[in-house]
Amino acid sequence: MGNTWTEDHTMAGSDRGCRLSCLNEWESPDYEPSLPVSEKSNPLTRNIDRALANHIVRMLQACDAQMFQEETGNTYQKPLSELVVETLLEVSKRVEIFLKDPHDSLIVLSGCGTSGCIAFLIASSFNRKLQEQNHSMLYSYIIAGGDRALLFSQEAPEDDAEQGRCTLKKTCEGKRRVLFIGISCGLSAPFVAGQLDFCLQHPEVYTPVLVGFNPPHQTRDEPIQGCAFTFHSVVQRMKELTKCQKAFLINPAVGPEAISGSSRMKGGSITKILLEVILSAAHGATFCNTPITHRGILQHMKAYKQSVDITYTQNEGISRLLEAAGQSLQCGGRVCYLGWGSLAVMGLIDAKECNTTFGADHEDVRGFVRGGYTELNNNEGSLRSLGPEFCIAHEDFLHLVLPSLSDQDMVLLIYTHSDNLSEVKNLARKVTERTSNLHAFYHEVAGDTTAAAHQDEINKLCSSSVKITWPSSSRSVHMQWELSTKLLLNAVSTGAHILKGKIYQNHMIDLQVTNSKLYGRATCLLQKLSGRPHVQCAEALLKAIYQVDRLTEDIILSDISTHTHIAKNRTKVVPLALVCLLAGCCLAEAESRLEQQPIVRDAVEACLP
């Protein structure tokens, strides 16, 4: 392994002390004051790029626990804060009204990247619940870039406010009443800002709800191309309307991400939790005559805390999966998730975000779903015609991937004991014909032994198995399984890329610079890590993007959208720029240094005096 602590006991001792001293450090007004919460680095993970697999998992556990911290009276509201719970309650009551009178009504969930994927997941899940009640479907989702963004990151559309507005208008055509839930973890995506602005212009139809995890004063206030508003100005207008409940802001702080800015992790998890709490309470009131109460909302939130705790009881098994995935990526192998039902969708979401977050190739981590697009049931149907990378069924895995598998490739089965275990077993046997590097992650309910014999056979085929046992089979247990699966897969893919050397300290050093948010993040990161002036860092970034040692006037005068369009075809943009800054060298020498030392931190530290 390239990235390890040499003294295990040192890490263990520092880990305990760090938790106590760093837990609330990010809340200090003096801690990285120029950055919003969602972009700060988490003090709990400062040296995660040097940690062993089991310590990586413990750090991720500590970060996820921040989602459920009690309010301390400091700067930020938390998810369990009184005001946040009250807002969840009021939005849930609005949903209940729509459920009881669905005629010409629609509830739209929209977002970019992981947020858009979570919108898809939740809209699909709650529409199925409505079908079970013989109720007309009420939910719709929008994701920036369309359905291909469910499988591959489409960062450029996130900057298009007009496209967001037009998509919302088309989705809601003919509806007289719309509850719009826009999700932007950093309160920054122009795509969502355009939709919120459209809602505010048509209050007779739309009630906007904004979900994000920064306080209003940290909202992005940069100009949006082609618009007279900023995200910040939209939020200020919404704040005024919250006083008469014509708009709602749900924006608790959950602390910085384990890997700074990686909102696919806590941001995605808490989005799923908050929206499921809102919709579940409304469904309970509509179909089970269970009143929506402050106490009920709070209890439901705390049930998700228990789900997180239950998942991390399996730290040892999660660490084994993380290490196996890391070994595969380090030696040029692949990680494949083979899943069933909505847990397979969690695999798709996790895999597709690796591309932007870690600069990974789309083959590095891939997800496959039993039933393919039939199971996915997305708006645009099958996307197979777009190319083999959009082939997502188990049959596609068997035909396109299995023949070339080797022991360097890791395969992870993801299922529950309510799935067809004969299918799981048969697929496992086919995989072991090509590789012994097969693992399983599954959920079961305590006391249910009906699947024991099948599971024993599956365990014998696998190098390792991680079992999560749940105390009861409640109505919401499947949503708990989804969250648990998300946490585990986030840990596995993040940890694997850490072991591969794709993280510097706790920063996404190898991120793709493919939209304005990521462009700004890259510039700030270069400034923080190099200590050089902002102008110098901006120039170094442009040189790395355009692959030149001298900037022309045309490059300097081009706008950010032009830079990000060029950057989508580049690799190692930020590492190259950072090495150039620290070593004072040309791009060719920086490339040579990174080829000789692929672990970014080692390459960077070799440049330091």
C-alpha positions in Angstrom: 0.0 0.0 0.0 1.3 3.5 -0.9 -0.7 5.4 1.8 -0.3 4.0 5.3 0.6 5.2 8.8 3.7 3.4 9.9 2.8 3.5 13.6 -0.7 2.1 14.2 -0.8 3.0 17.9 0.1 6.7 17.1 -2.9 6.9 14.8 -5.2 5.3 17.4 -4.2 7.7 20.1 -4.4 10.8 17.9 -7.8 9.6 16.6 -9.3 9.7 20.1 -7.8 13.1 20.9 -8.8 14.5 17.5 -12.4 13.7 18.0 -12.6 15.6 21.3 -10.6 18.6 20.1 -11.9 18.9 16.5 -15.6 18.0 16.8 -16.8 21.6 16.9 -13.6 23.4 15.6 -15.2 24.0 12.2 -17.9 26.1 13.9 -15.5 28.8 15.1 -15.8 32.0 13.0 -11.9 32.0 12.8 -11.9 28.5 11.1 -11.3 28.9 7.3 -13.5 32.1 7.4 -13.5 32.7 3.7 -15.2 29.4 2.9 -18.9 28.3 3.4 -19.4 25.3 5.6 -19.9 23.0 2.7 -16.4 23.8 1.3 -14.4 23.9 4.5 -12.0 21.0 5.3 -13.1 18.8 8.2 -10.6 18.9 11.2 -11.5 15.2 11.9 -9.9 14.1 8.6 -6.9 16.3 8.3 -4.5 13.4 7.4 -7.0 10.9 6.0 -4.7 10.4 3.0 -2.1 8.8 5.3 -4.5 6.6 7.3 -4.9 2.8 7.3 -8.2 1.4 6.0 -9.7 0.9 9.5 -8.8 4.4 10.5 -10.3 5.8 7.3 -13.6 4.1 8.2 -13.5 5.5 11.8 -12.9 9.0 10.5 -15.8 8.7 8.1 -18.0 7.5 11.0 -17.0 10.5 13.1 -17.9 12.8 10.2 -21.3 11.1 9.6 -22.1 11.5 13.3 -21.9 15.2 12.8 -25.3 15.0 11.0 -27.0 14.4 14.3 -25.1 16.7 16.6 -27.3 18.6 19.0 -27.3 22.4 18.6 -24.7 23.9 20.9 -25.8 27.5 20.7 -23.0 28.4 18.4 -23.3 29.9 14.9 -25.2 27.2 13.0 -28.6 25.4 13.1 -28.4 21.6 13.0 -30.8 19.0 11.6 -32.2 18.4 15.0 -32.6 22.1 15.9 -36.1 23.3 16.9 -36.5 25.6 13.9 -35.4 23.0 11.4 -37.8 20.4 12.8 -40.6 22.9 12.7 -39.8 23.7 9.0 -39.8 20.0 8.2 -43.2 19.7 9.9 -44.7 22.6 7.9 -43.4 21.3 4.6 -44.8 17.8 5.5 -48.2 19.4 6.1 -48.1 21.0 2.6 -47.3 17.6 1.1 -50.3 16.1 3.0 -52.6 18.7 1.4 -51.3 17.7 -2.1 -51.8 14.0 -1.3 -55.4 14.5 -0.2 -56.2 16.7 -3.2 -53.9 15.6 -6.0 -55.9 17.0 -8.9 -53.7 19.1 -11.2 -51.0 19.0 -8.6 -47.3 18.0 -8.6 -44.4 17.7 -6.2 -41.1 18.2 -8.1 -37.7 17.3 -6.6 -34.8 18.8 -8.5 -31.0 18.9 -8.2 -27.6 18.5 -9.8 -25.2 15.6 -9.5 -25.8 13.5 -6.3 -28.7 15.9 -5.3 -30.4 15.1 -8.6 -29.8 11.4 -8.1 -31.3 11.6 -4.6 -34.3 13.5 -6.1 -34.8 10.6 -8.6 -34.5 7.9 -6.0 -37.0 9.6 -3.6 -39.5 10.5 -6.3 -39.4 6.9 -7.6 -39.7 5.4 -4.2 -42.7 7.5 -3.1 -44.5 7.1 -6.4 -44.3 3.3 -5.8 -45.8 3.8 -2.4 -48.7 5.8 -4.0 -49.2 3.0 -6.5 -49.5 0.5 -3.7 -52.3 2.7 -2.3 -54.0 2.9 -5.7 -53.3 6.6 -5.6 -52.4 8.7 -8.6 -48.6 9.4 -8.8 -47.7 12.8 -7.6 -43.9 13.1 -7.6 -41.6 14.0 -10.4 -37.8 14.5 -10.5 -35.5 16.8 -12.5 -31.7 16.2 -12.7 -29.4 18.7 -14.5 -28.2 17.1 -17.7 -31.1 14.7 -18.0 -31.1 11.0 -17.2 -27.6 10.4 -18.5 -26.6 12.4 -15.3 -27.9 9.4 -13.3 -25.0 7.4 -14.7 -22.3 9.9 -15.7 -21.6 13.3 -14.2 -22.9 16.2 -16.3 -21.3 19.1 -14.6 -21.7 21.8 -17.3 -25.6 21.9 -17.1 -25.3 22.8 -13.5 -24.3 26.3 -14.6 -27.3 26.8 -16.9 -30.0 28.6 -15.0 -32.1 29.1 -18.1 -32.1 25.3 -18.8 -33.2 24.7 -15.2 -36.1 27.2 -15.6 -37.2 25.7 -19.0 -37.0 22.1 -17.7 -39.2 23.0 -14.6 -41.7 24.8 -16.8 -42.0 21.8 -19.1 -42.3 19.3 -16.3 -45.1 21.3 -14.7 -47.1 22.2 -17.8 -50.8 22.1 -17.1 -50.5 21.9 -13.3 -52.3 24.5 -11.2 -50.4 23.8 -8.0 -46.7 22.8 -7.6 -44.6 22.2 -4.6 -41.0 22.6 -5.9 -38.2 21.2 -3.8 -34.8 22.4 -5.1 -31.7 20.7 -3.7 -28.3 22.4 -3.8 -26.0 21.3 -0.9 -23.8 24.4 -1.2 -26.6 26.8 -2.1 -24.7 27.4 -5.2 -26.0 25.6 -8.4 -27.3 28.1 -11.0 -29.5 25.4 -12.5 -31.5 25.3 -9.2 -31.3 29.1 -8.8 -33.0 29.5 -12.1 -35.8 27.2 -11.1 -36.3 28.9 -7.7 -36.4 32.3 -9.5 -39.1 31.0 -11.8 -41.1 29.8 -8.8 -40.9 33.2 -7.2 -42.1 34.8 -10.3 -45.2 32.6 -10.4 -46.4 32.4 -6.7 -50.0 31.6 -7.8 -48.7 28.1 -8.9 -45.4 27.4 -7.2 -44.4 27.0 -3.6 -40.6 26.8 -3.5 -38.6 24.7 -0.9 -34.8 25.0 -0.9 -32.7 22.3 0.7 -29.0 23.0 1.3 -26.4 23.0 4.1 -25.0 26.5 4.4 -26.5 29.5 6.2 -28.0 32.1 4.0 -25.1 34.6 4.3 -22.8 32.0 2.8 -24.9 31.5 -0.3 -23.0 31.9 -3.6 -23.2 35.5 -4.6 -21.4 35.4 -8.0 -23.1 36.5 -11.2 -25.0 33.8 -13.1 -24.5 34.0 -16.9 -27.5 35.5 -18.6 -29.3 36.3 -15.4 -30.0 39.4 -13.3 -30.0 37.5 -10.1 -27.5 35.5 -8.0 -28.2 32.5 -5.8 -27.8 34.8 -2.8 -30.4 37.2 -4.1 -32.8 34.4 -4.7 -32.3 33.1 -1.1 -32.9 36.6 0.3 -36.2 36.8 -1.6 -37.2 33.4 -0.3 -36.3 34.4 3.3 -38.8 37.2 3.2 -41.5 34.7 2.0 -40.7 32.2 4.7 -42.3 34.6 7.2 -45.7 34.0 5.6 -44.9 30.4 4.6 -45.0 31.1 0.9 -41.5 29.6 0.7 -39.4 27.4 2.9 -35.7 27.1 3.6 -34.3 23.9 5.0 -30.6 24.6 5.5 -29.1 23.1 8.6 -25.3 22.8 8.8 -23.9 19.3 9.1 -20.3 20.2 9.2 -17.6 20.0 6.5 -17.4 16.8 4.4 -14.8 14.2 5.2 -13.2 15.0 1.8 -13.7 18.8 1.5 -16.5 19.8 -0.8 -17.5 16.2 -1.6 -21.2 16.6 -1.1 -21.9 13.1 -2.5 -21.2 12.0 1.1 -22.9 13.8 4.0 -24.7 16.2 1.7 -26.4 13.3 -0.2 -27.1 11.4 3.0 -28.8 14.2 4.9 -30.8 15.2 1.8 -32.2 11.7 1.7 -32.9 11.7 5.4 -34.7 15.1 5.5 -36.8 14.5 2.4 -37.8 11.0 3.5 -38.8 12.3 6.9 -41.0 15.0 5.3 -42.7 12.7 2.8 -43.0 9.7 5.2 -44.8 11.9 7.7 -47.2 13.2 5.0 -47.9 9.7 3.8 -48.5 8.5 7.3 -51.0 11.3 7.9 -52.8 10.6 4.6 -53.0 6.8 4.6 -52.6 5.8 8.2 -54.3 8.7 10.0 -51.0 9.4 11.9 -50.9 13.1 12.8 -47.9 15.1 11.8 -46.3 16.3 15.0 -43.0 17.8 16.1 -42.3 14.8 18.3 -43.0 12.4 15.4 -40.6 14.3 13.0 -37.9 14.3 15.7 -38.3 10.6 16.4 -38.1 9.8 12.7 -34.9 11.8 12.4 -33.4 9.9 15.4 -34.3 6.6 13.8 -31.9 7.5 10.9 -29.2 8.2 13.5 -29.7 4.7 14.7 -29.4 3.4 11.1 -26.0 5.2 10.9 -24.9 3.7 14.2 -26.0 0.2 13.1 -24.1 0.4 9.9 -20.8 1.4 11.6 -21.0 -1.5 14.0 -19.5 -3.4 11.0 -16.4 -1.2 10.8 -14.1 -4.2 10.5 -16.0 -5.7 7.5 -16.3 -2.3 5.8 -12.5 -1.8 6.3 -11.9 -5.2 4.5 -14.0 -4.1 1.6 -12.3 -0.7 1.4 -8.9 -2.3 1.4 -9.8 -4.8 -1.3 -11.2 -2.0 -3.5 -8.1 0.0 -2.9 -5.8 -2.8 -3.9 -7.8 -3.3 -7.1 -7.6 0.4 -8.1 -3.9 0.6 -7.2 -3.0 -2.3 -9.5 -5.2 -0.9 -12.4 -8.2 -3.1 -11.7 -11.8 -2.3 -11.5 -14.5 -2.3 -8.8 -18.0 -3.5 -9.9 -21.2 -3.3 -7.8 -23.8 -5.9 -8.7 -27.0 -4.9 -6.9 -30.7 -5.7 -6.5 -33.5 -3.2 -6.3 -33.0 0.3 -5.0 -29.8 -0.8 -3.3 -28.4 -1.3 -6.8 -29.4 2.3 -7.6 -27.2 3.4 -4.6 -24.4 1.6 -6.3 -25.0 3.5 -9.6 -25.0 6.8 -7.7 -21.8 6.0 -5.8 -19.9 4.8 -8.9 -20.8 7.7 -11.2 -19.6 10.4 -8.7 -16.1 8.9 -8.6 -15.4 10.4 -12.0 -15.7 14.0 -11.0 -14.6 13.6 -7.4 -11.4 11.7 -8.0 -10.7 12.1 -11.7 -11.4 8.4 -12.1 -12.1 6.7 -15.4 -15.7 5.6 -15.8 -14.5 1.9 -15.9 -12.8 2.2 -12.5 -16.0 1.9 -10.4 -19.2 0.7 -12.1 -22.6 -0.2 -10.9 -25.0 -2.8 -12.4 -28.7 -3.3 -11.6 -30.8 -6.5 -11.8 -33.4 -5.7 -14.5 -31.5 -2.7 -15.9 -33.6 0.2 -17.0 -36.8 -1.7 -16.3 -35.9 -1.6 -12.6 -34.5 1.9 -12.8 -37.8 3.2 -14.3 -36.3 6.6 -15.2 -38.0 9.3 -17.2 -36.1 8.7 -20.5 -36.2 4.9 -20.4 -33.2 2.9 -21.7 -30.0 4.8 -22.5 -28.2 1.8 -23.9 -28.0 3.3 -27.4 -25.7 6.0 -26.0 -22.9 3.4 -25.7 -21.6 0.4 -23.7 -20.9 2.6 -20.7 -24.7 3.1 -20.4 -25.3 -0.7 -20.2 -26.3 -1.3 -16.6 -28.1 -4.6 -16.4 -26.6 -7.8 -14.8 -26.8 -9.3 -18.3 -24.6 -6.5 -19.6 -22.1 -7.2 -16.9 -22.0 -10.9 -17.9 -21.5 -10.1 -21.6 -19.3 -7.0 -21.5 -17.3 -7.2 -18.2 -17.1 -10.8 -16.9 -15.0 -12.2 -19.8 -12.2 -9.8 -19.0 -12.3 -10.0 -15.2 -9.2 -11.1 -13.2 -8.2 -11.3 -9.6 -7.1 -7.7 -9.8 -10.8 -6.7 -10.2 -13.1 -6.5 -7.1 -16.8 -7.5 -7.4 -19.3 -6.6 -4.6 -22.7 -8.1 -4.4 -25.3 -5.8 -2.8 -28.7 -7.3 -1.7 -31.2 -8.0 1.1 -32.6 -11.3 2.3 -35.9 -10.3 0.7 -34.3 -10.5 -2.7 -34.0 -13.7 -4.7 -31.0 -15.4 -3.2 -30.9 -18.1 -5.8 -30.2 -15.4 -8.3 -27.5 -13.9 -6.0 -25.9 -17.4 -5.7 -26.0 -18.1 -9.4 -24.4 -14.8 -10.3 -21.8 -15.3 -7.6 -20.8 -18.7 -9.1 -20.4 -17.1 -12.5 -18.2 -14.4 -11.1 -15.9 -16.9 -9.3 -15.2 -18.6 -12.6 -13.2 -15.5 -13.5 -12.1 -14.0 -10.2 -11.8 -15.0 -6.6 -12.0 -11.3 -5.6 -15.8 -11.5 -4.8 -17.4 -9.9 -1.8 -20.9 -9.5 -0.4 -22.8 -6.8 1.5 -26.4 -7.7 2.6 -29.2 -6.7 5.0 -31.3 -9.1 7.0 -34.0 -8.7 9.7 -33.2 -10.2 13.1 -34.8 -13.6 13.6 -35.5 -14.3 10.0 -33.7 -17.6 9.2 -35.5 -18.5 5.9 -32.5 -17.5 3.8 -29.8 -19.0 6.0 -29.0 -22.0 3.7 -28.6 -19.8 0.6 -26.6 -17.3 2.5 -24.2 -20.0 3.7 -23.5 -21.0 0.1 -23.0 -17.4 -1.0 -20.6 -16.8 1.9 -18.5 -19.8 0.8 -18.1 -18.2 -2.6 -17.0 -14.8 -1.3 -13.7 -13.6 0.1 -15.6 -11.6 2.7 -19.2 -10.8 3.6 -20.6 -7.8 5.5 -24.0 -8.4 7.2 -26.2 -5.7 8.6 -28.9 -7.1 10.9 -31.9 -4.8 11.6 -34.0 -5.2 14.7 -37.4 -5.2 12.9 -39.1 -5.0 9.5 -40.9 -1.7 9.8 -42.5 0.2 6.9 -39.4 2.4 6.6 -36.8 -0.3 6.9 -36.1 -0.3 3.1 -35.2 3.4 3.3 -32.8 2.6 6.2 -31.2 -0.2 4.1 -30.7 2.4 1.3 -29.0 4.8 3.6 -26.8 2.1 5.2 -25.8 0.9 1.7 -25.0 4.5 0.7 -22.7 5.0 3.7 -20.9 1.7 3.1 -20.4 2.3 -0.6 -19.2 5.9 0.0 -16.7 4.6 2.5 -15.5 1.9 0.1 -15.1 4.1 -3.0 -13.7 7.1 -1.1 -11.2 4.9 0.9 -10.2 3.1 -2.2 -9.3 6.3 -4.0 -7.5 7.5 -0.9 -5.3 4.4 -0.9 -4.7 5.0 -4.6 -3.3 8.4 -3.8 -6.1 10.6 -5.2 -6.5 12.7 -2.0 -4.1 15.4 -0.6 -4.6 15.7 3.1 -8.5 15.7 3.0 -8.9 17.6 -0.3 -10.1 16.4 -3.7 -6.8 17.2 -5.4 -7.6 15.3 -8.6 -11.1 16.7 -9.2 -12.4 17.5 -12.6 -12.7 21.3 -13.3 -15.9 21.0 -15.3 -18.2 23.8 -14.0 -17.9 27.2 -12.3 -18.2 25.8 -8.8 -15.4 23.3 -9.4 -13.3 26.0 -11.1 -13.6 28.2 -8.1 -12.9 25.3 -5.8 -9.8 24.4 -7.7 -8.4 28.0 -7.6 -9.1 28.2 -3.8 -7.5 24.8 -3.2 -4.3 25.8 -5.1 -4.1 29.0 -3.0 -4.5 27.1 0.2 -2.0 24.4 -0.5 0.6 26.5 -2.2 0.3 29.7 -0.1 0.7 31.7 -3.4 -1.4 34.7 -4.3 -4.8 34.1 -5.9 -3.8 35.6 -9.3 -0.8 33.3 -9.5 -2.9 30.3 -8.7 -5.5 31.3 -11.2 -2.8 31.6 -13.9 -1.3 28.2 -12.9 -4.7 26.6 -13.2 -5.3 28.0 -16.7 -1.8 26.9 -17.8 -2.7 23.3 -16.7 -6.1 23.4 -18.4 -4.7 24.7 -21.7 -1.5 22.8 -21.5 0.7 25.8 -22.1 3.6 27.5 -20.2 2.5 31.0 -21.3 -1.0 32.3 -21.4 -2.2 34.0 -24.5 -4.5 37.1 -24.5 -7.3 34.9 -25.9 -7.1 32.5 -22.9 -6.9 35.3 -20.4 -10.0 37.0 -21.9 -12.1 33.9 -22.2 -14.9 33.3 -19.7 -15.1 30.5 -17.2 -17.5 28.4 -19.3 -14.8 28.3 -22.0 -12.2 27.2 -19.5 -14.4 24.4 -18.0 -15.3 23.2 -21.5 -11.6 22.7 -22.3 -10.9 21.2 -18.8 -13.4 18.3 -19.3 -10.9 16.7 -21.6 -7.9 17.1 -19.3 -6.6 15.0 -16.5 -4.6 15.9 -13.3 -5.3 19.6 -13.8 -5.0 20.6 -10.2 -2.1 18.4 -9.3 -0.2 19.7 -12.3 -0.9 23.3 -11.4 0.1 22.7 -7.8 3.5 21.0 -8.7 4.2 23.9 -11.1 3.5 26.4 -8.3 5.6 24.7 -5.7 8.5 23.6 -7.9 8.6 26.6 -10.1 8.8 24.3 -13.1 7.2 24.0 -16.5 4.2 21.7 -17.3 6.4 19.0 -18.9 8.5 18.7 -15.8 5.4 18.6 -13.5 4.0 15.8 -15.6 7.2 13.9 -15.3 7.2 14.3 -11.5 3.6 13.0 -11.3 4.4 10.1 -13.5 7.3 9.1 -11.3 5.2 9.5 -8.1 1.5 8.9 -8.8 0.5 9.4 -5.1 -0.2 13.1 -5.2 0.9 14.0 -1.7 4.3 12.3 -2.2 4.8 14.2 -5.5 3.8 17.5 -3.9 5.9 17.0 -0.8 8.9 16.2 -3.0 8.6 19.8 -4.2 8.8 21.3 -0.8 12.1 22.7 0.7 
